[in-house]
Amino acid sequence: MLSWAITFLIIAIIAAVLGFGGIAGTATGIAKILFLVFLVLFIVSFIMGRRPKL
């Protein structure tokens, strides 16, 4: 998930340098969403992994 977010961030940077503002904005938005999903899943898995086994 994090690799997809980094990929879209790189696409956004390249598109911004080349002057494609719409594509850069869209790729940046997708990268932000993917990073937030990654962060939530990481926190949930971290908390669930530290619970004591019953």
N, C-alpha and C positions, 0 to 999 in steps of 0.2 A: 504494500500500500504506500509506504514511504517512497519507494522507487518511482511509482507513478506520479506522486506529487512533485518529486524532483524533476522528472521528465517534463511535466507540463510547465514547471517553472523555467526550465531551460528553453522550451519552445517559446514561452512568453518573452523572455529576454531577447532571443534571436529575432522574433517578430517585431519587437519594439525598436531594436536597432535598425532593422530594415524598413521601418516606417509603417508597418501594418498594425495600426492602433486597435482596430476591432478584434483582430485575432489575438493580439497580445492581452487585451482586457479579458477576453473569454478564457484564454489559457490560464491567466492569473486567478480568475475566479474558480476554475476547476481545481487548480493546485491548492488553493485555500481550503476548499471543501474536502478534498482528499486528505490534506494534512490534519484537519479537525477530526475526520473519521478515524484516521490512524491514531491520533492522540487519545480519543475516547476508548477505542479498542485496547490500546496499550494499558491505560489506567484500569479498565475493567479486568483485563487478564492479570495485571499485577495484584490487584486486590483479591481476586478469586484464587490466585495461586498461593497466597499467604494465609488463607483460612486453615484452621486446624481440621484434620480429618476426623470424622465421627465414627 
